Amino acid sequence: MLANIVFISGGPGTGKTAVINSLSKRGYEILPEAAREIAEEKFSGKSIIEIDRKFFQDEIFRLQKILFDDSVRRGGIFFSDRGFGDTIAYYKINHLGVPKNVFEYAKKFNYARVFILEPLNFYKNDLLRQESKEEQEKIQAEIVRAYKELGNGIVGVPFMSVEKRTEFVLKNSGVPNL
């Protein structure tokens, strides 16, 4: 099934949310980062270290599925802050094993594009982003592997200003009439 969803992905500290916010300001429809939504809703004030990782990943997938199903039903073009490849990567990184239903659901769709942003040359931790630079690189590599395993084409986005990255995404989205 073809889905006109363009995923903006990458490891922690790659500037995904800045690009998503830039796209939103230009009037494009956005699917928010499920991990942030779940963290704020269910784990407010807790660091990632204090959260049951399996429950957290399961809740991320549940919300992503709701958001994704709704966007497919509504039609149109959407830009998503992270996607199912990220979810699969984080199941693996946390040594949880990827539930069969998660992989099967993610595999059945052909996404418009998956953009993987190169890391920024600065890195700021917060309650969810606790990884070291080395862990950031491992996560980035696992995310790339997950999207390839799902059969998605990946477009690398080099480090440049938010505006230039936004223009790059729009120009290379593969979605007609953007």
C-alpha positions in Angstrom: 0.0 0.0 0.0 1.4 3.4 -0.9 1.5 6.0 1.8 2.2 9.6 1.1 4.2 9.9 4.3 7.7 11.3 4.2 9.7 10.3 7.2 12.3 12.6 8.7 14.7 10.4 10.7 18.1 10.0 12.2 19.7 9.4 15.6 19.4 11.7 18.5 20.6 15.2 17.9 20.3 15.3 14.1 17.8 18.2 13.9 14.7 16.2 12.9 12.3 18.3 15.0 13.8 21.6 13.6 13.1 20.4 10.1 9.6 19.2 11.0 8.9 22.5 12.6 10.1 24.3 9.5 7.8 22.2 7.3 4.9 22.9 9.6 5.5 26.7 9.4 5.3 26.3 5.6 1.9 24.8 6.0 2.7 21.1 5.5 0.8 18.4 7.5 3.0 16.9 10.3 2.9 13.7 12.3 4.5 14.4 15.6 7.3 12.3 17.2 5.4 9.6 19.0 8.2 9.1 21.6 7.9 12.7 22.8 4.1 12.5 22.8 4.1 9.3 24.9 6.8 10.6 27.2 4.9 13.8 28.0 1.6 12.0 28.3 2.7 9.0 30.4 6.1 9.7 31.9 6.2 13.5 32.5 9.2 14.5 34.4 11.0 11.1 34.2 14.2 10.5 32.4 14.5 7.7 29.8 16.5 5.8 32.4 13.4 5.6 34.7 11.0 4.3 32.0 10.1 0.7 31.3 11.6 0.4 27.9 9.4 -2.4 26.6 6.2 -0.6 27.6 7.6 2.7 26.2 8.4 1.1 22.8 5.0 -0.7 22.7 3.3 2.6 23.4 5.3 4.4 20.7 4.2 1.9 18.1 0.6 2.0 19.3 0.5 5.8 18.8 2.5 5.7 15.5 -0.1 3.2 14.2 -3.0 5.5 15.2 -1.4 8.5 13.6 -0.4 6.6 10.5 -3.7 4.9 10.0 -5.5 8.3 10.4 -3.2 10.0 7.9 -3.7 7.2 5.3 -7.5 7.4 5.8 -7.5 11.2 5.4 -5.2 11.1 2.4 -2.7 13.8 1.4 0.9 14.3 2.1 2.4 14.1 5.6 5.8 14.6 7.0 6.6 12.4 10.1 9.0 13.2 12.9 10.5 9.6 12.9 8.8 6.5 11.8 8.5 2.7 12.0 12.1 2.1 11.2 13.1 4.2 14.2 10.7 2.1 16.4 12.2 -1.1 15.1 15.7 0.2 15.7 15.0 1.2 19.3 13.4 -2.2 20.0 16.8 -3.7 18.8 19.0 -1.2 20.6 17.1 -1.9 23.9 17.5 -5.7 23.3 13.8 -6.2 23.4 13.2 -8.1 20.2 11.0 -6.7 17.5 7.4 -7.9 17.9 6.2 -9.7 14.8 3.1 -7.5 14.5 5.3 -4.3 14.6 7.6 -5.5 11.8 4.7 -6.9 9.7 2.7 -3.7 10.0 5.7 -1.5 9.1 6.7 -3.8 6.2 3.3 -3.6 4.4 3.6 0.0 3.4 5.7 1.8 0.7 6.5 5.2 2.1 7.0 8.2 -0.2 10.6 8.8 1.2 12.8 8.3 4.2 15.3 11.1 4.9 18.1 10.4 7.4 19.7 13.5 8.7 23.4 13.6 9.5 24.2 14.6 13.1 24.5 18.2 14.0 27.9 19.4 15.1 26.6 20.1 18.6 24.6 17.8 20.9 22.3 18.7 23.7 20.9 16.2 26.2 17.4 16.3 27.7 15.2 13.8 29.7 14.8 11.6 26.6 18.1 12.2 24.9 20.6 10.8 27.3 23.0 9.1 24.8 26.7 9.7 24.5 28.1 10.7 21.1 29.2 7.0 20.5 25.7 5.8 21.3 24.3 8.5 19.0 26.3 7.0 16.2 25.2 3.4 16.9 21.6 4.5 17.0 22.0 6.3 13.7 23.5 3.2 12.1 20.7 0.9 13.5 18.0 3.3 12.2 19.5 3.1 8.7 19.7 -0.7 9.0 16.0 -0.9 10.1 14.7 1.2 7.2 16.8 -0.8 4.7 15.4 -4.0 6.2 11.9 -2.6 5.7 12.8 -2.1 2.0 12.6 1.7 2.2 14.8 4.0 0.0 16.9 6.3 2.1 18.0 9.8 1.2 20.8 11.2 3.3 20.5 14.8 4.4 23.9 16.5 5.0 24.5 19.0 7.8 23.4 22.5 6.7 21.0 25.1 8.0 17.5 24.2 8.9 16.2 26.2 5.9 18.5 24.4 3.5 17.7 21.0 4.9 14.0 21.8 4.6 14.5 22.9 1.0 16.5 19.7 0.3 13.7 17.5 1.8 11.0 19.2 -0.3 13.1 19.1 -3.5 13.9 15.4 -3.0 10.7 14.1 -1.5 9.5 12.2 -4.5 6.0 13.5 -3.8 4.4 15.3 -6.7 3.1 18.9 -6.4 5.0 19.9 -3.3 
